[in-house]
Amino acid sequence: MNPRERRAARHQPSAAESTGPRRRKAPITVDLVVDTALGLVAAEGYEALTMRRLATALDTGPASLYAHVVNKADLDELLIGRLCAELVLPEPDPAAWREQVRGVCGRLRDQYLKYPGISRAAFAMAPTNVDILRVGEGMLAILLAGGVAPQAAAWAVDALLLYVAAYCLEVSVARQRATQDDAVWVLDREELRQRLTALPAATFPHTTRHAVELTAGEGHDRFGFTLDLMLDGLARRG
C-alpha cells in the first residue's frame, strides 16, 4: 500500500491491534494519536517527539501506529492542522484588514507557544490538511478585501505564516536555554546591554551608542513591530 492509500485508510481498524495480546480502554484513532503527540510536546518539547516515543506512549508498537499515520511528516501536518482548527477567523473587513491579520497571526503564535518547538513542524510543509488550508484561505481573503493585489497577497500569506513559525521557534529555543544554568545570561537584558556597551566604540560606534534600543522590547513587542513592517509594505503596494 502506498502512502496515499495508507493515509486514506487511517480510520480503518488495524489488524495488529485486533489480534494483539494487549488490551486498552479505547482503540487507537487518529485523534488519540494527535492528542498523545501534543501531550508529549507540551511536556517534553517537539524534539522529543519521535514515532517510536509516540508508539510507546500509546502502549503499542510502531507498526500499529503506522496504520493510522503514514510517517513523521504526516504526523506533523496533523499536529499543525489541530492547532489551526482551533483558530477563529474573522469575516474580512476592508476597513480593519491590518488588525485582522495581526489578530490571526497573534492567535497562531499563541497556539504554537503552548507546545515548545512545535512550529518547526510547519516549515517546508505543502499542506493538504483542510484546517491548515482554511487559515491560509482566511488570511488571503482578508488581504484581498484590504485591496492587496492577488500575487502580493498570496506571497504575503506565505511570508506571514513563515515569520510566525520562525518567531515561535526562536522563543521556544530561548526558553529551553533559559532552563540551563550555564545559559541564563543569554536572556539577561542587562547582561547583554553591558556586553554591547563594552565593545570598542571605534569599531562598533552604532552598537555601543544604541545598546538600549538594540535590547529594548517587552513581551511580543518585536513580533508586533515586524508584522507592522510587513503590513506597511503591503499597504503601499496597494
N, C-alpha and C positions, 0 to 999 in steps of 0.2 A: 504494500500500500504506500503510495507516495504521500509527501507531506500535506498536499492539498486535500487528499481523501481522508487522511488521518484527522485533519482539522475539522472536516465536515462530520466526522464520526465521533467527535468529542463526547457527545452526550449519551452514546450507546454504552451499555454495561460492559465492563472488562471481564474477559474470561478468567484472567488471573485473579480477579477479585472474587468471582463467584465460586471458584474451585479451591482457593487457597485455604489454609488451615486457620487463618486469623479471623477474628470476629470483631467488628467495630459497631459502635452505636448508630452511625449514619454512613451511608455509602459515599464514596468519593465522587464529587461532582466538580465541574469547573469552578463554580462559585466557592466551594470549600477550598480548592487549590489556591484561588486568589486570596481568600480570607487568611489562610495559613501563611502564604507568602508575605502578605502585608504585615502580619503579626511578627514574622521573623525580621523583616526590615525595620519595623518600628523598634524592636528590642535590640537588634544587633547591627543594623546598618545594611545597606544594599550589597556591599562587598561580601557579606557573609551568606548571601542567598545563592545557593547552587542547587541544581536539580537533585543531587544526592542528599543535601541537607534538607531540602523540602520534602523529599520522599520519607526521610527519617521522621520528620515532624508529623507527617500524615500516617505514620506507622504502616508504611507499605514499602514496596520495592520500586526501583526506577522504572522497571518495565510496566508496572501498573500505572505509574504516574504518566508515562508517555502515551498511554491510551487516551488521556484527556488533554495533554499539552504536547504539541509537536516537538518543541525544543525550547531553549532558553529565550530565543528571540520571540517566539510565540508567547511565552510567559510574560516577557517584558511588555508586549503590546497589550496583553490582558490587564496587567497592573496599571499602566498608564490609562487604559480605557476605563478602568474602575474609578480612578481619580477624576477623570474628565466627566464621567457620568454624573458626578455629584455637583458639578458646576451649574449654576443658574445663569443663563444667558439672557440679556435684556432684549427687548424689542428695539431694533435700530431707530435711533433718534438723530436726525441730521443736525439738530442744534446742540446735541450733547455727545457727539461721537467720540471725542477725545476722552471725556470722563468715562464713557462706557468701555473703551479699550483699556484704559487704566484699571477699571474695576475687574474686568475679566482676567487680565494679567496678574493683578494682585490676588485674586481668589485662587488662580492656578498656582501661584507662588506659595500661598499658604498651604495648599494641598501637598505640594512637593515637600515642604519643610516638615510636615508631620512624619515623614518617613526618610530618615537620613540617607542621602545619596541616591534616592530613587530616580531623580531626574536624569541620571546617567542613562537610564533605560530609554529615554526619549530621543537620544542622539542617533542620527543616521537611520531613523525609522521611516519606512514607507508604509504608513498605516493603512490597514483595511478595516480596522475596528470602527464601527459606526459611531461610537461615543467620542472617539478622538476626532473623527471627521466632522462630527457635529460642532465641536468647538471651533475648528477651522472655518466651517461654514458660517457660524455665528459671527466670528471676527471679520470675515470677508464681507458679510452683509453690513456690518457696522461701518467699515471703511468705505464701502461703496456708497452707503447712504450719506456719508460725510463729504462726498464729492471727490474722493480719491480715485484716480484713473485705475481701470481694472488691472493692468500689468503691475503698477506700483502697489496696488492693494494686495495682489497675490503674493508678491515677494515680501511685502511688509508683514503679512501673517507669518510667513516662514521666519523672518528675522526676529519678530517679537517673541515667538514661541521658543526660538533658539536662545534668545537672551534670557528669558525666564528660566529655562533649564540650566543654562550656564551659571547664572547668578545663584540659583539654589544649590547647585553642586559645589560652588566655591564656599557658600555659607556652611554647608554640611561638612566639608573638609576642614574649615576653620574651627568649627565646633568640636570636631573629633580631635584635632590637635590641641585644643584648649584643655582636654581631659588628661593630657600627658604633662607630667610635672616639668619636664625639661623644655616644653614648648609654650608655656603660658605667656612668656614675654612677647610672642608673636602677635598676640591680640591686645597687648597693653598699649593703649594710645600714647600715654605719656612717655613710655619707654621708646616707642617708635619716633615720637617727636624729638626726643633728646638725641637719638641716633642721627636723625636728619640734620638737626641744627649743629651737630658736632662735626659734620663733614667739612672739608676745606672749602671755605667760601669762594676762593679764587677759581676752583674747579666746578663747584656747584652753587653758583650765585643765586639762581632762582629757587632751587630746592631748599637752601638754608633760609632764604628770605620768606618763603611761603610754606614753611613746615606746618604752620597751624592750618592753613587751607587744605594742604595735602592730607592731613589726618582728621579733617572735620567730618561731621555727619553722625546722626543718631539713627538707630533702628534701620529702616529701609529708605533713608533719605537718598542714598546713591541710586537705589533702584528706581525711585520716582524721577530723579534727575535724568537718568538715561532714557527712560520711557518718554519723557517730555522732549528730549533731544530728537528722538526718532519721530515723534508725532509732529513736532515743529517742522521737520523736514518734509513730511508728507503733506502738511497743510500748505507749504509753499509750492509744492509741485502741482497741487490742485487736481 
